[in-house]
Each structure stands twice: as structure tokens, then as C-alpha cells.
Amino acid sequence: MPSRNPGAMTQDWEPVVLHKSRPKSQDLRDPKAVNRALRSGGQVQTVKKFDAGSNKKSPATAVNPRKLDEAAETAALEKVSGDVRQAIQKARMEKKMSQAELAKQINEPPRVVQEYENGKAVPNQAVLAKMEKVLGVKLRGKHK
């Protein structure tokens, strides 16, 4: 049976002391000494490290926006075609649905349906597939 004397318990732990390593002589830099040398006209050596402390991307991945603007080729995104816009509107009207109701059924914000019907949206195959399923019309692929 263990004794009920709290003083009977002992700990086998030894204290652990952590010490910082001493700085090497080359790591000791005295900013006051640098300032004194600059004031007195003495020479101070500075070393610029490559891209030290900068947030710049490497030249291989960086894109110059000016070059993009000056490019001869315009990279316009494809918008919803007129026949797809009309097909969406016609099918929605036949089902007597509002844009908001269609948006709710395809689980998209109402703005998405508005953009598709106004021709301002960039066609997304997943959204078109959901519209096809709800409206029961073909919106993707070649129209005949």
C-alpha cells in the first residue's frame, strides 16, 4: 500500500539548461562603426545579395503588363453565342420560370443566369450542362 505522505514521492528529473551559441567574429557587425566610417569618409564594403528581401518574381515567370497591352493580337474570351442565349430564354419562358428560379435550381447565383441570357458570360460547360438538365434543351455542341 502506498504511503499517504506527500513528501515520500521524489522526482528523478534533472534541470535542462539551454545556452545560445556565441556569435562568430564575422557575424558581429557594429552599425555604429559603419556610421562612423561613413562620416569620416572611410571605405565601407557593402554586399548586395541576389534578390534579397524583394518580393519580385523570377524573370522566367514574370509577365510585363505593358507588353501584354501592346501585343498585336487581342486575346478576347469567347462569350455566349446569340443562339444559346435565345435557347436559354425560350426554354425558361416555356417552363414559366424566372431567372432567379432557374438559378436556384441549377445552384448558381441569379447573376450567372442574367449574364448567360445577356451574352456577357464566358461559357462554362458545367453550368450549361446544369441548364440543359433543368430546361430540357440542348445548349452545348453544334446547333443544326
C-alpha positions in Angstrom: 0.0 0.0 0.0 1.5 3.4 -1.0 2.2 5.8 1.7 0.0 8.9 2.0 2.9 11.1 2.9 3.3 13.6 0.1 6.9 14.1 1.0 7.6 10.4 0.2 7.4 11.0 -3.6 10.5 12.0 -5.4 11.3 13.2 -8.8 14.1 11.9 -11.0 14.2 14.9 -13.2 17.3 17.0 -13.7 17.1 20.6 -14.9 17.9 21.2 -18.5 19.7 24.4 -19.3 19.9 25.7 -22.9 22.6 28.1 -23.9 22.8 30.2 -27.0 25.8 29.7 -29.2 28.3 32.6 -29.2 28.3 34.6 -32.3 31.3 34.2 -34.5 33.5 37.2 -35.1 32.3 37.6 -38.7 28.7 37.8 -37.6 29.4 40.7 -35.3 28.5 43.9 -37.1 28.5 47.2 -35.3 26.2 49.6 -37.0 27.8 52.5 -35.1 31.2 51.6 -36.5 29.7 51.6 -40.0 28.2 55.0 -39.4 31.5 56.4 -38.0 33.3 55.1 -41.1 30.8 56.7 -43.4 31.0 60.1 -41.6 34.8 60.1 -41.6 34.9 59.2 -45.3 36.4 55.7 -44.8 35.6 52.8 -47.0 32.6 50.6 -46.3 32.1 47.4 -48.1 28.5 46.5 -49.0 27.4 43.3 -50.5 24.1 43.1 -52.4 22.6 39.6 -52.2 20.7 38.4 -55.2 17.0 39.3 -54.8 17.5 39.6 -51.1 14.4 40.9 -49.4 12.4 41.5 -52.5 9.0 40.3 -53.4 9.8 40.1 -57.1 9.0 37.0 -59.2 11.8 35.4 -61.2 12.2 36.8 -64.7 11.1 33.5 -66.2 7.6 33.7 -64.7 7.2 37.5 -64.6 4.9 39.0 -67.2 5.2 42.6 -68.2 1.7 44.1 -68.4 2.8 46.8 -70.9 3.9 44.0 -73.3 0.5 42.4 -72.9 -1.2 45.7 -73.7 1.0 46.4 -76.7 0.6 42.9 -78.2 -0.8 42.9 -81.7 -3.1 40.0 -81.0 -6.1 40.6 -78.8 -7.0 37.8 -76.5 -10.7 38.2 -76.1 -12.5 35.5 -74.3 -15.4 33.7 -76.0 -18.8 34.8 -74.9 -22.1 33.0 -75.0 -23.4 32.9 -78.6 -26.7 34.5 -79.6 -28.5 31.2 -80.4 -27.5 29.8 -76.9 -28.8 33.0 -75.3 -32.1 32.7 -77.1 -32.4 29.0 -76.4 -32.0 29.6 -72.7 -34.6 32.4 -72.6 -37.1 30.5 -74.7 -36.8 27.3 -72.7 -37.0 29.2 -69.4 -40.1 31.1 -70.6 -41.8 27.9 -71.8 -41.3 26.4 -68.3 -42.7 29.7 -66.8 -39.6 30.2 -64.7 -37.9 33.4 -63.6 -34.1 33.9 -63.9 -33.9 33.6 -60.1 -35.9 30.3 -60.1 -33.6 28.8 -62.8 -30.5 30.0 -60.8 -31.8 28.3 -57.7 -32.5 25.0 -59.5 -29.0 24.9 -61.0 -27.5 26.0 -57.7 -25.9 29.2 -59.1 -26.3 32.9 -58.2 -29.0 34.7 -60.2 -26.3 36.9 -61.7 -24.9 33.9 -63.6 -28.3 33.3 -65.4 -28.5 37.0 -66.2 -25.0 37.0 -67.7 -25.8 34.0 -69.8 -29.0 35.5 -71.1 -27.3 38.9 -71.8 -24.4 37.2 -73.6 -21.8 38.6 -71.2 -20.8 35.3 -69.6 -17.9 33.1 -70.6 -19.4 29.7 -71.4 -18.8 27.1 -68.6 -19.6 23.6 -69.7 -20.7 22.6 -66.2 -23.2 25.5 -65.9 -24.5 24.8 -69.4 -24.9 21.1 -68.5 -27.0 22.0 -65.4 -29.2 24.4 -67.5 -29.7 21.6 -70.1 -30.8 19.2 -67.4 -33.3 21.7 -65.8 -34.6 23.2 -69.0 -34.6 20.1 -71.1 -32.9 21.7 -74.2 -29.5 21.2 -75.8 -27.2 24.1 -75.3 -23.8 22.6 -75.9 -22.3 21.1 -79.1 -23.1 22.0 -82.7 -26.5 23.5 -83.3 -28.3 22.5 -86.5 
